[in-house]
């Protein structure tokens, strides 16, 4: 029986991966091709709780996933991610599949109640930290992969696009 269960679990995992959305083509080979200056995506004065609640409501209403981007304007990788998501093919993909909310976490000392809500109560290990949330259940879908883009600048633009395509159906 354990072997049958393992096969069924593996089949489920493979089926889930097979239903992921087709990644958009980034359209650039290197981050050096991004429009400069890179964006400053985080509003340091925003009410993070209110912004997340509004984005959650929009995600539910439009049947999209919620993407919570935790970071700071001081972070080069955060700004590279923001610049990459402004590329037209990636922007179209993100707009189709996600409601995005950016949350300024300062120097890991601000708005930490947002990641704490999803079980991250210790210091974040890096930014950007991206939380992919199913808004119908307020359930984090990428618990083991929230810090994957904290070194976004060392990835390729296409790798970022591929990462974004892992959860939408």
N, C-alpha and C positions, 0 to 999 in steps of 0.2 A: 503493500500500500504506500509506503513512503516514496518509492520510486515513481509511482503513478502521480502522486501529488507533486513531486518535483517536476515532472514532465508537464503537468497542467499549469503549474506556476510559471515555468519557463515559456510555455506557449502563450500565456497571458501577457507576460512581459514583452515578448516579441510582437504580439498583436498590438499592444499599446504603442510600441515604437513604430509599427507599420502605419498606424493611423495618425501619426504626427503630420503636421502641415508641411508642404513642400517649401523649403527655405527660399527666400528671395535671393536673387543675385545681387551682391553688394554693389557691383558696378565699378569698384576701384580695387586695386591690388594692394595698396599701401595706405596707411593712415596719413602719410605725407601728402596725399592727394585731397585730404579733407579741406573744406573751406575754412579759412582762418579769419579772425580769431575764433577759436573753439568756443562753443556756448558756455555760459554759466547757468546751468539748469536748475539750481536750487534756490528757492526763495527763503532766505534766512528769517524773514518776518512772518511767514505763513503759519497758520494754525494747523499743524500737521494732523491732529485728530479730525478736524472738520474737513480738511482736504481729502484724507483717506476715506472718510464716510461718504463724501460726495462722489468720489471716484468709484467706490463700491456700489453705490446706487446706480450710477451710469452703467457699470459693467453688468449688473443684474438686468437692467432695463434693455440693454442692447445685446444680451447673451454673449458677452465677451469675458475673457479672463481679466483679472486685475493684476497689473504689474506695478509693484511698489519698488521704486528705485531709491535706495538709501545711500546718501553720499554727501559730499561737500564740494563747494566751488574751488577749494584749494587743491582738490585731487585731480591730477592729470588724467588718470584712467577714467574717472567719472566724466570728464569733459570730452575725452575721446569717444566714450560710449554715446554721449549726447550728440556729438557731431556725426557719428556713424548712423544713428537712428534718424538723422535729418536727411540722409541720402534718399532720393525719391523712391526707389524700389523698396527700401527698408521701411520708410515712413508709411507707404501704402500698406505693407504687410502688418506693421504694428497697429495702424489705425483699424484694419479689418479685424484683428484678433484680440487686441488688448485695449483696456482703459489704463492709461499710465498716470501715475501720480509720483512726483518727486518729493522726497522728504529730506530736508537738511538735517544731518546728524552732527553738525559742527565738527569738533575734533573728538568725536565719540563721546560727547557730553550733552547732546541735545536730542529731544524727541525719541529717546530710547524705549519709550512705552510702545512704539509701533512694532519694532522687532520683538519686544517682550510678549506682545499679544500672540505671537506665533511661536513662542517657546525659546526665543533667543534672549536670555536674561543675563548672560555674561557679555563682556566686551566683544564687540564685533571684531572679527579678525582682519577685516579689510573692507574697503569700499572701491567701487560700487558694490553694494550688496543688493541683489535683486530677489524679491519675493514674488513668486507666481502663485496667485490665489484663485481658487474656485469661489466666486462670489456667492453662489447659491448656498454654499455650506460654510463659507468663511474658512476654507481649509487650504493650508499651504500645500502646494503640489510639488515643490522642488526642495524639500527639507535638506537633502544631502548635496544640493548644488547651488546654494544661495551665494556662496563666495566665489563661484567659478569665474566671474568677470572682474574680480578685484585686481587682476593684472591684465585688464583689457588691452592696454597698450602693447603688450607683448604677444598678443594674438593677431590674427589677420582680420580684416573687415568681414570676409566671408565666414570665418569662425564665429564672429559675433552674430551674424545673420543666422547661421546654423543653430546656435544656442537658442535664439528666440523662437525658432520653429519646432522646438522639442515638445511643447505642451499643447498648442492649439490643435484641435481635431479638424 
